[in-house]
Every structure is written in structure tokens, then in C-alpha cells.
Amino acid sequence: MNINRQGLLTCSRYILVASLMLSSAQSLAGGLYIYEMANTTDIGTAGAGLSAKAQDASVVFNNPAGMTRIHQEEIQAGGTMMYLEAPFNSSAGTTITGPDSNSDEVFAGGNFSYVLPLGNDFTFGLSVQNFFGLSLDWDKDWKGRYQSQQEWLLAPQLQPTLAYKVNDWLSIGAGAALTYGYLKTVMSVAHESGVDGKAKIEDTDFAVQGNFGLMFEPTQDTRIGVRYLTETKFDFKDKISTSGIGPIGEAVLNDLGAIDLGLYMPQALNVSVFHQLNSKWALLGSVGWEDWSRFGKIDVGFDNLGRITTTNLKAKDIYHIGIATQYQYASDLMLTAGFSFDSELFNDKNRPIVMPLGDMYRYGIGIEKTVNKDFKLGAGMDFIWEGDLKVKNTNGSGGDVNGEYTDVYFVFASVYASWKF
């Protein structure tokens, strides 16, 4: 085996895995923007109508302009639990030995929002959320171990916001999301001894993402919300940490120095409508877009001559459509239900093995109890169905992997509370 060539190609593969993690997305919508982790209140409506609801302090992140509808100091806080079921089954053309694997993951998060009316038509808000990222973990000896064994991507945000009510039918708002990015990816490296080595990259970075909103209220019963998230970039820089790849392989990677991964959170647009039909029923709807194809071509490493190589990930923009309803079952009890669809980030021909993400069909139900005039409790559940996701010709340092993830789904469950002061 040519260790020099193998080490360099492994480096390229390794960086590609990290790039895929960050330049993929769900919106865990269809990539890694995750409605459920941004706000626990959105679970009961499957993310539909999120930028037009403006019914509690969670509007700080969903649409800063909607804060002008909150006329009393208020706090909203909640927690979300996620479960992912993604069993992988290899097929003909796979040359790597080892078992198939099931990435069945449990992940938890939370959010916090605070709104303070300032007078003179100004409103201040503050939110904390982590709506971008995912955690994946496979068996250490699975067939895809040369692409990845473990992936972590976290991007918690602290966002101060300010809104202004221009007139009776228009409000504007803006926020600056101070974002702390964390990336960790671990993979095996094939070695001529027959015993796998290991490679890891782990780094943090800071970025700021803009959050801009408009709220139109043409009638007392109808409002239209628009939210725009700006593009922002993480510059993860770290030397690849390795073990078990031999002194020549170590020397090759040391010569490369620190790896610079310029990876993005893309711009996104959401337009939502809320309409109160009568005292019992309300309808919500939304459409959205996320600019993931913008980052399809990424510099990911070096070839065997030491030249920077570029990989076209062939990622696609993600499109969202959703509809939901709220039903006031009793004066102190509201029920919600919703459905939304988010298009796939990759098609079957170029889906990377580290991203079990496709078209997402999201079904949500929720309940909200008014305990008293100043305190509410709520809970929700989302079921997201993806089905079978093919993976073809995934090359690694140890060979090729073909196959598919079968019957992939997510489950989100949340609880939250709102206080007025």
C-alpha cells in the first residue's frame, strides 16, 4: 500500500465528511435547520405558520417583528427530546467487511425567550436556541466506518432583538444571533496491518446570524409574517488527530498542518399566514426556502500531489410547505394539529452515507392549558417520516459501500411553559 497516497486521500475523505455535516441541512426541515429545536411551541403545528403565530414570547426567534403583539412582559421556556431511527443495510457492490448499523439516536435540547415592551411602540426580546445541527453515532466496526463513526454539530445561539410597530398594520424587527459552533467528527482509517486506525477533528468557532422580520396585520383576524435568516460562516480550523495509522501516515498529515473548513449556515426565508376563522378555529399556513445548493462546491482537502481538491456535493435547495389548525376546545384548553413537507437535500444518486436525510413528511399534534391569566403549560409531538434512502458508490479508505437506510423516521416530543409578569 502506498501510505503517502493513502494518507492524503484519507485526509480528503475526512474533511469531506465534516463538510457534509455542516453544509447539509433539516432544516431537519430537509436538512439541519430544526424547527422543533428552535421552539418547542412549533412541534404541535409541525412548523406550519411559525412566523405568523406571534402568540407568546417564542416569537422572538420565529419573527422578531411579531414581538409588538406581546403587550406584557413575558417568558417562554421549554425542552425537546428527539429520537432518530435510521437502520442501514448494505447491498451488492460493497467491498468493506463489517456489520450494517442502525443510527438510533436520542438527543435533547431546550429554548428560552423573553419579551419586554419598552413603550413608544418599541419591544425588546432575548432568545436562546440551538436549531442547527445533529448528532449521529454508528457502530465502531460498521461498513461505513471509513466515512464516519460519530458526528456532532452544535450551534447554540443567544439572540437579542428589537421590534418597532410602524402603524396599526405593520411591524418590523431584527435580531443578531450570537452563535457558538462546535464540530466533532470521528472516522476509521484503513491500515496495511489490517487493524484500523482512527482520525478525529474537533473545533469551535463564533459567528453572527442576522434575523429580520416583518408582520402585516391587514385585519384583526389575519396576519402575515415574513422571516429572513442571513447566511453566516464558521471557520473551523484544526489539525487532524490520528492514532494507529503509522509514522509515515502521521508525517503526511502533519505536513498538511491545520485544516480550514469554511462551512456555512445558509440564508433562509419563511412566509406564514395566520387567520382566526371564528372563536373556536384558526388556520395557519407557510412556505419556505433554504439556500443549500449555494454551497455545493467545497474545497475539501488534497490529492496525492498535494493540490487542493474540490468536491461538488450536489446539494439542493430545500423547499417547505405547511398547514395547521388550532382548536379552542374550552376556554382554558387549546388543541393543535399540523402537517408540513420539506424537500430533500440530496437525491438517491448522490446522497452521502453520513446524511440519512430525504424528503420529510412531518405530522404534529399539541395541547396547551391555560392555568391562569398569567401562566400556560403546553406539550407537543412530531412524527417525521422519510422512508427508504439509497446510498450509492460511497468510497472510503477501505473500499466501497452501497446500500440504503430503510424506514427512516424522527420523533420529537416537547413541553413548555409561558409566564406573564
C-alpha positions in Angstrom: 0.0 0.0 0.0 1.2 3.5 -0.8 0.8 5.1 2.7 1.6 8.6 1.4 -1.2 8.4 -1.1 -3.5 6.6 1.3 -2.9 9.2 4.0 -3.6 12.1 1.7 -6.8 10.5 0.2 -8.0 9.7 3.7 -7.5 13.3 4.7 -9.6 14.4 1.8 -12.3 11.9 2.7 -12.2 13.0 6.3 -12.6 16.7 5.5 -15.4 15.8 3.1 -17.3 14.1 6.0 -17.1 17.2 8.1 -18.1 19.4 5.2 -21.2 17.3 4.6 -22.2 17.6 8.2 -22.3 21.4 8.1 -23.4 22.0 4.5 -26.3 19.6 4.8 -29.4 20.6 6.4 -33.3 19.7 8.2 -34.0 22.4 8.1 -34.2 19.0 9.8 -36.6 20.7 7.7 -35.0 18.9 4.9 -31.5 19.4 6.3 -30.2 20.7 9.6 -32.4 23.7 10.4 -34.6 22.1 13.0 -38.0 23.7 13.8 -38.5 21.6 16.9 -35.2 22.6 18.5 -35.7 26.3 17.7 -39.1 26.5 19.6 -41.0 23.9 21.5 -44.3 25.6 20.6 -43.8 24.8 16.9 -44.0 21.0 17.4 -47.8 20.9 17.8 -48.2 22.6 14.4 -45.4 20.7 12.5 -43.7 24.0 12.0 -46.5 25.4 9.9 -47.3 29.1 10.2 -44.3 29.7 12.6 -43.5 33.3 11.5 -47.2 34.5 11.8 -48.4 32.9 15.1 -46.9 35.5 17.5 -49.0 34.2 20.4 -46.2 34.1 23.1 -42.6 35.0 23.7 -41.3 32.3 21.3 -41.9 34.9 18.5 -38.5 36.4 19.4 -36.8 33.9 17.2 -39.7 32.9 14.9 -40.3 36.5 13.8 -38.8 39.5 15.7 -41.4 41.8 14.2 -44.2 39.9 15.9 -42.9 40.9 19.4 -45.0 44.1 19.1 -48.1 41.9 19.6 -46.9 41.0 23.1 -48.2 43.8 25.4 -46.9 42.4 28.7 -43.5 41.3 29.9 -43.3 37.5 29.2 -41.0 34.5 29.4 -41.4 31.3 27.5 -39.2 28.2 28.1 -39.3 24.6 27.0 -37.4 21.4 26.4 -37.4 19.0 23.4 -36.4 15.3 23.1 -35.5 13.8 19.7 -35.3 10.2 18.6 -33.9 9.1 15.2 -34.3 5.6 13.8 -32.1 5.0 10.7 -31.1 1.4 10.1 -28.6 0.9 7.2 -28.5 -2.2 5.0 -25.6 -2.7 2.6 -26.1 -4.1 -0.9 -24.2 -5.5 -3.9 -21.0 -3.6 -4.7 -20.0 -3.2 -1.1 -16.3 -4.2 -0.6 -15.9 -3.3 3.1 -16.4 -6.0 5.7 -18.2 -5.5 8.9 -21.8 -5.3 10.1 -24.5 -2.9 9.0 -25.6 -0.4 11.6 -28.6 1.4 13.0 -28.1 5.1 13.8 -30.8 5.2 16.5 -30.1 8.4 18.3 -31.6 10.3 21.3 -30.9 14.0 21.5 -32.3 16.7 23.8 -32.3 20.5 23.7 -34.2 23.5 25.0 -35.2 27.1 24.3 -35.8 30.3 26.2 -37.5 33.5 25.1 -38.1 36.8 26.9 -40.1 39.8 25.7 -40.2 43.3 27.2 -42.4 46.1 25.8 -40.4 49.3 26.1 -43.1 51.9 25.2 -43.2 54.3 22.3 -44.0 51.2 20.0 -40.7 49.5 20.7 -40.3 46.0 22.1 -37.1 44.2 23.2 -36.6 40.5 23.1 -34.0 37.9 24.0 -33.9 34.2 23.0 -31.6 31.2 23.4 -31.9 28.3 21.0 -30.0 25.6 19.1 -31.8 25.0 15.9 -28.9 24.0 13.6 -27.2 20.6 13.8 -27.5 17.0 14.6 -25.8 14.1 16.5 -25.1 10.8 14.8 -23.4 7.7 16.1 -22.8 4.4 14.4 -21.2 1.1 15.5 -17.4 1.3 15.5 -16.9 -1.5 13.1 -19.8 -0.9 10.7 -19.3 -0.9 7.0 -19.4 2.9 6.7 -16.7 3.4 9.4 -14.2 4.9 6.9 -16.7 7.7 6.2 -17.8 8.2 9.8 -18.3 6.7 13.2 -19.5 9.7 15.0 -20.7 13.2 14.1 -21.5 16.2 16.4 -22.6 19.6 15.2 -24.0 22.1 17.7 -24.6 25.8 17.2 -26.3 27.3 20.3 -27.4 30.9 19.9 -28.0 33.9 22.1 -30.2 36.4 20.2 -31.0 40.0 21.3 -33.8 41.6 19.2 -35.7 44.8 18.8 -39.1 45.4 17.1 -40.9 48.6 16.2 -44.7 49.0 15.4 -44.8 51.3 12.4 -48.5 51.6 12.3 -51.7 49.6 13.0 -50.9 47.0 10.3 -47.1 46.9 10.0 -44.3 46.0 12.4 -40.6 45.4 11.7 -38.0 43.6 13.8 -34.4 42.5 13.7 -32.1 40.3 15.8 -28.4 39.4 15.9 -28.0 35.7 16.8 -24.6 35.3 18.5 -23.7 31.7 17.6 -21.1 29.3 19.1 -20.3 26.5 16.7 -19.0 23.1 17.8 -17.9 20.4 15.4 -16.6 16.9 16.1 -16.2 14.1 13.6 -14.6 10.7 14.1 -13.8 8.0 11.5 -11.7 4.9 11.0 -8.6 4.8 8.7 -7.7 1.7 6.8 -4.1 0.4 7.5 -2.0 -2.2 5.8 -1.7 -4.1 9.1 -5.4 -5.0 8.9 -6.1 -3.0 12.2 -7.9 0.2 11.6 -6.5 3.5 12.7 -8.6 6.4 13.8 -8.9 10.1 12.8 -10.7 12.9 14.5 -11.2 16.6 14.1 -12.8 18.8 16.8 -13.1 22.6 16.9 -15.2 25.5 17.8 -15.9 28.9 16.2 -18.1 32.0 16.7 -20.4 33.6 14.1 -23.3 36.1 14.0 -26.5 35.3 12.1 -29.0 38.1 11.2 -32.7 37.5 11.9 -35.1 40.0 10.2 -38.9 40.1 10.3 -42.0 41.8 9.0 -45.5 41.4 10.4 -48.5 42.5 8.4 -52.0 42.7 10.0 -54.5 43.6 7.3 -57.4 42.7 9.5 -58.0 41.9 13.2 -58.2 38.2 12.4 -55.5 37.9 9.8 -51.7 38.4 9.9 -48.9 37.6 7.6 -45.3 37.0 8.9 -42.1 37.1 7.0 -38.8 36.0 8.5 -35.4 36.1 6.8 -32.2 34.5 8.2 -28.9 35.6 6.8 -26.1 33.4 5.7 -23.2 33.0 8.2 -20.0 31.1 8.2 -18.0 29.0 10.7 -14.2 28.8 10.2 -13.3 25.6 11.8 -9.5 25.1 11.9 -7.8 22.2 13.5 -5.1 19.6 12.9 -6.4 16.1 12.3 -5.8 14.0 15.4 -4.9 10.4 14.5 -3.9 7.1 16.0 -2.9 3.7 14.6 -2.0 5.0 11.1 1.8 4.5 11.4 4.6 7.0 11.3 4.6 7.7 7.6 0.8 8.5 7.6 1.3 10.7 10.7 4.1 12.6 8.9 1.9 13.1 5.8 -0.9 14.6 7.9 1.5 16.7 10.0 2.8 18.2 6.7 -0.7 19.4 5.8 -0.9 21.5 9.0 -4.2 22.8 10.3 -7.3 22.1 8.2 -9.5 25.1 7.4 -13.2 24.2 7.0 -15.2 27.2 5.9 -18.7 25.9 6.5 -22.0 27.7 6.4 -25.4 28.2 7.9 -27.4 29.2 4.8 -29.8 32.0 4.2 -33.5 31.1 4.7 -36.9 32.7 4.0 -40.2 31.8 5.7 -43.6 33.4 4.8 -46.6 32.4 7.0 -50.2 33.2 7.4 -52.5 33.1 10.5 -56.3 33.5 10.2 -58.8 33.3 13.0 -61.9 31.8 11.4 -64.1 32.1 14.5 -64.0 31.8 18.3 -63.0 28.1 18.0 -60.9 27.6 14.9 -57.8 29.2 13.4 -55.9 28.2 10.3 -52.1 28.5 9.7 -50.0 28.1 6.6 -46.4 28.6 5.5 -44.0 28.3 2.6 -40.2 28.4 2.9 -36.9 28.2 1.2 -33.3 27.5 2.3 -30.3 28.2 0.1 -28.3 24.9 0.5 -27.3 24.4 -3.2 -25.2 27.6 -2.9 -22.6 25.5 -1.0 -22.5 22.5 -3.3 -18.8 23.0 -4.3 -16.4 22.9 -1.4 -12.7 22.8 -1.1 -12.3 19.6 1.0 -8.6 18.5 1.0 -5.6 17.5 -1.0 -4.9 15.0 -3.8 -1.8 12.7 -3.9 0.2 15.6 -5.4 -0.7 18.0 -2.6 -3.1 20.0 -4.7 -6.4 21.3 -3.1 -9.3 19.2 -4.4 -12.9 20.4 -4.8 -15.9 18.2 -4.4 -19.3 19.0 -5.7 -21.8 17.8 -3.1 -24.7 18.4 -5.4 -26.8 19.6 -2.6 -30.2 21.1 -3.5 -32.2 24.0 -2.1 -34.8 23.0 0.4 -38.5 24.0 0.0 -41.1 23.9 2.7 -44.9 24.0 2.7 -47.1 23.5 5.8 -50.7 23.8 7.0 -52.0 23.6 10.6 -55.0 24.4 12.7 -55.8 25.5 16.3 -59.0 24.4 18.0 -60.1 26.1 21.2 -61.7 23.1 22.8 -62.5 25.0 26.0 -61.8 28.5 27.4 -58.6 27.1 29.0 -57.6 24.4 26.6 -56.4 24.6 23.0 -55.6 21.7 20.7 -53.3 21.9 17.7 -52.5 19.7 14.6 -50.4 20.3 11.6 -48.7 18.8 8.5 -45.6 20.1 6.6 -43.4 18.9 3.8 -39.7 19.7 3.3 -37.9 18.6 0.2 -34.8 16.5 0.2 -31.3 17.9 0.4 -29.7 15.1 -1.7 -31.3 12.7 -4.3 -30.7 8.9 -4.3 -27.8 9.2 -6.8 -25.5 11.4 -4.6 -26.7 11.0 -1.0 -23.7 10.7 1.3 -23.7 7.9 3.8 -23.3 10.3 6.7 -26.6 12.0 6.0 -29.8 9.9 6.3 -32.0 12.7 5.2 -34.5 12.8 2.4 -38.0 14.2 1.8 -39.6 14.9 5.2 -43.3 14.4 5.9 -44.0 16.0 9.3 -47.1 15.3 11.4 -47.7 17.3 14.6 -50.2 17.4 17.4 -50.2 19.6 20.5 -52.1 20.7 23.6 -52.0 24.0 25.6 -53.5 24.5 29.0 -54.2 28.0 30.4 -53.6 27.6 34.2 -54.4 31.2 34.9 -54.3 34.5 33.1 -50.5 34.7 33.5 -49.4 31.1 33.2 -49.7 28.5 30.4 -48.4 24.9 30.0 -48.1 23.1 26.7 -46.9 19.9 25.1 -46.5 18.6 21.6 -45.3 15.7 19.4 -44.0 15.5 15.9 -43.5 12.4 13.8 -41.3 12.8 10.7 -41.3 10.1 8.0 -38.5 9.8 5.4 -38.9 6.2 4.3 -36.1 4.4 2.3 -33.0 6.4 1.4 -30.5 5.0 -1.1 -26.7 5.4 -0.8 -24.6 4.6 -3.9 -20.9 4.3 -4.5 -19.6 5.8 -1.3 -15.8 5.5 -1.4 -13.7 5.2 1.7 -10.1 4.5 2.5 -11.0 0.8 2.9 -13.3 0.3 -0.1 -16.8 1.0 -1.4 -20.2 1.0 0.3 -23.6 0.7 -1.4 -27.0 0.3 0.3 -29.8 2.2 1.8 -31.3 3.5 5.1 -34.7 1.8 5.5 -37.9 3.2 7.1 -36.1 6.3 8.5 -38.1 8.4 10.9 -37.8 11.0 13.7 -39.9 11.6 16.7 -39.9 14.9 18.7 -41.6 15.4 22.0 -41.7 18.7 23.9 -43.1 20.5 27.0 -43.1 24.3 27.6 -44.4 27.0 29.8 -45.2 30.7 29.4 -45.3 33.3 32.2 -46.6 36.9 32.0 -45.5 39.5 34.6 
